[in-house]
Amino acid sequence: MPSDSTAEAELQAELDNHERARRYTAAMRAATTEIHAAYAGEVDEGGKSRAYGDVGPDKLFGWAMANYTVPRMADLTDRDIALFFGRIWMDDGEDFHIGRRHIRDEHGDPLVLDWRAPLSESFYRASAHDRKDVARRRRFGFQGARITGFEDENLLLGEAFASDILTEEIERPRTGPMRDIAATIQPEQDELIRREAATNLCVQGAPGTGKTAVGLHRAAWLLYNYTEKLDKAGVLVVGPNEGFLSYISGVLPTLGESSVWQVTVHQLTGAHTATAVDSREAALVKHDARMALVCERAVWGHVGTVAAAGITPDEGLLIADGGWRWRLGLNYLETAVANARKHTRTYTAGRKAVEDAIVQGARRQAEIRSGHSPDSKWATRIKRVPAVQAFLDAVWPKLNTKTVMKKLYGDADFRADATRGILTEDEAALLSGKPAKPTAADLLITDEIESYLKLREPSESFGHIVIDEAQDLSPMQCRVIARRSGKGSVTVLGDLAQGTTPWAASSWTDQMRHLGKDRVEHTELTTGFRVPAVIIELANRVLPHLGVDVAPARSIRSDGSLDRVEDPDLPAAAREAVGKALAEEGLVGVIAADERAEALRTLLAGTDRVEVVAASLAKGLEFDHVVVVEPAEIVEAPASAGPSSSDRVGLRHLYVALTRAVSRLTVVHARPLPPEMAA
């Protein structure tokens, strides 16, 4: 062990290193600001009038450079966080500081390595049993941007090491939105984060295992290591609700990535603007996977037969071309329609294929009879011949999404044809209505129908999509996301035990199929780092009653506290529990059934550091201290609060509520606790 004086000297040396890194970060930002000012000035100058003969700058290049430097300046802003959190000494004598971003000196040499760099992997994964060429590892303690201490791990000694600094950082109280975990990434998390870009990853994660953090850090790692591909294709994060997105919104910018689009699945389709509301039964049908077959039939069912279009073996299709006449026979046209139906992916492309086949058939005859090939103007003229248009409109009529929706919802005979053998008559009847005032589920159907009509633009697809709380997505919602994924990859995160929607998934295999991915790496995280063991053990009592096959969580944390308060005066007991919680550091979450939460929100209005959350909206959030109010009401709430296909939804809301605390949990109740919470 080093002497106190030696340790103090090393700490001072690290403080000097940190200050040096800060100076060079400031210099990098100043250089970037200078570049921005120069190019922004050129763009501005390029828009002004000049005398004849002036040679202006390349305005497009200047505009690109000016815009490129904006996020870089933000990335280099001096935040209240330490510039490095670790250091490694390699067997070859080299050493590296590890931080949230790359920092270089005036010679271009690295002062700090980005945590996403390949060499940084050794910092996270080296162990006494597999050193990965690391001789010594140092972790730093910090308060804000100030280095407060360090601890060293000599891997050459071959001894396991429990890091007090790592534990302290993991258990640090919550003081705002979700933080990044770059300083505390565990080996099993790092392994998932660094999966190659083409990997479709599905992570089943128990509460407190850090699955959300894994997904966000994976997005940042992919953008760093696959810059050329993903800068163009983009990365999308899909979350369950706007509150969740607000909670995670600061993580990626802290890691230097501000270009990631973060949305809810409702925002992805515009469903958040819907004003009409479905009944419970209608919502269940419209979110069902069978609706995709209904939509497919509603579109492709418009394709008619050549005979029904009035084409006979004797007459065929007669095309007038000035003084010429071209005739296409019944067999030729039937083959053209069959080929278009078989080989085209969308309805609109199919109509064009039939149209092109007609032009090609007429062209061959023209070439034989005239001895030369007609040009493109001739082809356009043939397409406009009334007989050709009449044939196409009869066999393959033009369609748009609005037309199909109107027929599906307003034409009983058409709806019966589209749903026959797929939905029951009672289920089909639930699709009637006024699509001009769509519900959120109607917009999913609109998106599905549009996908059969035409392909999405490449710019509307993403290179990688991170989907959190994916167990709550319906099959139709999954299909919406799948269409935005295209040939890209996905990281799917969730916990089947926390599925609380009427259509919550019971199998990740089925959910990944709905997301359009058949080659998937599945993994399960069961070790909790955030939620103390005493709280996890209480939640695990509820787990066997949730009807899902997932492993119970275990926690590495032996701290934390659990209190139960039984009091007939529930509001007073809740207020008192909040008061006691506020005596400790950190955020306090009060979670109750939706109606009870509204009453508590009024009761606790103006209370500092307290957020009242309805149990149905608590998923994904974390608080230092959680006060769960009247668990029996949470269990019963779904029976009267919106659509539900499972009598376990209330229990799942309770399971979620019990696992939101990262330090302390107080259960306040006037009624007996649900039997599922009993030991």
Protein Blocks (a to p, Z undefined) as FASTA:
>chain_A
ZZfklmmmmmmmmmmmmmmmmmmmmmmmmmmmmmmmmmmmmmmmmmpccdehiacddfkl
mmmmmmmmmmmmmmmpccfbdfbfbdcddfkopacdddfbdcddfkopafbdcfkbmklm
mmmmgcfklnnopabdcddddehjacfbdcdddfknopacddfklmmmmmpccfbdcddf
klmocfklmmmmmpcfklccdddddehklmmmmmmmmmmmmmmmmmmmmmmnopadddfb
fklmmmmmmmmmmnopakbccddfklmnopmmpmbdcdfklmmmmmpmklmmmmmmmmmm
mpccfklnopafklopaddehjbccdddfklmmmmmmmmmmmpcbfklmmmmmmmmmmmm
mmmmmmmmnopacdfklmmmmmmpmklmmmmmmmmccddfklmmmmmmmmmklmmmmmgo
kacfklmmmmgccfklccfklmmmmmmmmmmmpccdfklpcfbdcdehklmpcfklmmmm
mmmnmmaccdddddfklgcbfklcfbfklmmmmnopabdcddddfbdfkbcfklmmmmmm
mmmmnopacdddddfbfgdcddddddfblmlmmmmmmmmmmmpgcdddddddfklmmmmm
mmmgoiahiacddfklmgoiacfbdcdehkllmmmmmmmnocafbfklmmmmmmmmmmmp
ckbccdddfbdcdfklpZZ
